[in-house]
Amino acid sequence: MSEDKKSKALKMIIAIVQRGKADTPVNAAIKAGAPAATVFFGRGQGMRERLGILGVAVQPEKEIIFVILEEWLVDQVLAAMVKAGHLDKPGIGFVFVVPVDRAVGFVEAEELAKSSA
C-alpha cells in the first residue's frame, strides 16, 4: 500500500486470555507487523468463571494484551492473533478493537522497520 493511502489513524487491539497464554498471540502480532505489545495481569469475574465449561472451574487470572497500531495493520494483526491464540474458540479468551484518539511517543510501523534495517 502506498504511503499516502495508509491511514494514520490508530487503533488498539485488546485481547484477554487465560494466564500463561499471552506469549503466542503477542508473538504472532509482532510477526504480523505490530510495533509492540504490552501484557499485564488481571482477574476476571463472572458466570463463566463460576461455572466453567461443563461445570469445571475456570481460573479467574487473566493476561491482558494491548497492541496499539496503525489502522491499516489491524486486520492482518488481529487475524494472526486470533489464529495463533485460538481466540475464535469458546473459553480461550476474547479480543476486540477500539479507536485511539491520541498517543504520545508512538512509533509508526514503517519508522520501526527503517530503524532496524
C-alpha angles and dihedrals in degrees: 000000000000121000095249093049094056116096116234089206115119129224133185123220111207119192126181114199140166114282111275094023102090100089096072098053091040092053090047091051093052092045089051092055108276110144094221145328136222121214126192136165128255142160126241127209131188147089095307092054092051097045105021124189111319091358094298114135115252118215110248094213111106140179117224118207122202119191118177113193145148115284094244090062097050100091096049094043094045092049091050092050093048093048096045095043096038087233091159090070121088117256096018099093139273140252136204140172128231132182120254113217097189138004128181120203094015114153114213118232093244093051090050092051092049094050093050093049 
